[in-house]
Amino acid sequence: MVDVSQHELVPDHMPIDGDELDAVLEEYGVSRTDLPKIKRNDPALPDGAEPGDVLKIVRESRTAETSISYRLVVE
């Protein structure tokens, strides 16, 4: 079976919490539940991602070096 999360076209999905999460939420003026959602069964999620976790997704960008987005893991 292929591990989709390790494919070269899947961007890095890194869990964040604590001070880093607080800084992101404050910077954007949102709460955790206001973030875009990603389902727990998404094959790109890292092992151990649980509902309620927030992921930092880093993609390569044509116009900028990288693009960063944040997603809340939901059931």
C-alpha positions in Angstrom: 0.0 0.0 0.0 1.2 3.5 -0.8 1.7 6.1 2.0 0.1 9.1 0.3 1.4 11.5 3.0 5.0 10.8 1.9 4.4 11.5 -1.8 6.6 14.3 -3.2 3.5 16.3 -4.3 1.9 16.4 -0.9 2.9 19.5 1.1 4.3 19.2 4.6 1.6 18.9 7.3 3.0 19.8 10.7 1.0 19.9 13.9 1.4 23.1 16.0 0.3 24.0 19.5 1.1 26.1 22.5 2.7 29.5 21.9 3.0 29.0 18.1 -0.7 28.3 17.8 -1.6 31.2 20.1 0.5 33.6 17.9 -1.1 32.4 14.7 -4.7 32.8 16.1 -3.8 36.3 17.5 -2.2 37.4 14.2 -5.2 36.5 12.2 -7.8 37.5 14.8 -9.6 34.2 14.7 -10.4 31.3 17.1 -9.4 27.7 16.5 -12.9 26.8 15.2 -12.7 29.6 12.6 -9.8 27.9 10.8 -10.5 25.9 7.6 -11.2 22.3 8.3 -9.5 19.0 7.2 -11.0 15.7 7.9 -9.3 13.2 10.2 -9.3 10.5 7.5 -7.5 12.7 4.9 -4.7 10.6 3.6 -2.2 13.5 3.7 -2.5 13.9 7.5 0.5 12.9 9.5 0.3 9.8 11.8 -1.2 10.7 15.1 -3.3 13.7 14.0 -6.4 13.8 16.1 -9.6 15.9 15.9 -8.9 19.3 17.5 -5.3 19.5 16.3 -4.2 22.4 14.2 -1.9 21.7 11.2 0.5 24.1 9.5 0.7 23.3 5.8 3.7 24.5 3.9 3.5 24.5 0.1 5.9 25.7 -2.6 4.6 28.8 -4.4 5.3 30.2 -7.9 4.9 33.8 -6.7 6.4 33.4 -3.3 8.9 30.9 -2.1 6.4 29.2 0.2 2.7 29.5 1.1 1.6 28.7 4.6 -1.9 27.8 5.6 -3.5 26.3 8.8 -6.2 23.7 9.1 -8.2 22.3 12.0 -8.5 18.5 12.1 -12.2 17.5 12.4 -14.0 14.1 12.6 
